[in-house]
Amino acid sequence: MGDRSPKSVQKQATQKQTKVQSSAQKKKDAATAKQTPVKKK
């Protein structure tokens, strides 16, 4: 544990970024889901 090699630091940064992007995507999807039914006729 506590590995600070460039490879491990890069991996952690990538995981963090992916987590942020996926949560942002979920929020976007939720907003879209709320708006979509309005078009129905």
C-alpha positions in Angstrom: 0.0 0.0 0.0 1.0 3.6 -0.4 2.6 3.0 -3.8 3.6 6.3 -5.3 5.0 5.1 -8.6 3.9 7.2 -11.7 1.9 4.2 -12.9 -0.1 3.9 -9.7 -0.7 7.7 -9.5 -1.9 7.7 -13.1 -4.3 4.8 -12.3 -5.7 6.6 -9.3 -6.2 9.8 -11.3 -8.0 7.9 -14.1 -10.3 6.1 -11.6 -11.2 9.4 -9.9 -11.9 11.1 -13.3 -14.1 8.1 -14.4 -16.1 8.3 -11.2 -16.8 12.0 -11.6 -17.8 11.5 -15.3 -20.1 8.7 -14.5 -21.9 10.7 -11.8 -22.2 13.7 -14.1 -23.7 11.3 -16.8 -26.2 10.0 -14.3 -27.4 13.5 -13.4 -27.7 14.3 -17.1 -29.6 11.1 -17.8 -32.0 11.8 -14.9 -32.6 15.3 -16.2 -33.3 13.9 -19.7 -35.6 11.3 -18.3 -37.7 14.0 -16.6 -38.0 16.1 -19.8 -38.7 13.3 -22.3 -42.3 12.5 -21.4 -43.4 16.1 -22.2 -43.2 15.4 -26.0 -45.8 12.6 -25.9 -49.1 13.1 -27.7 
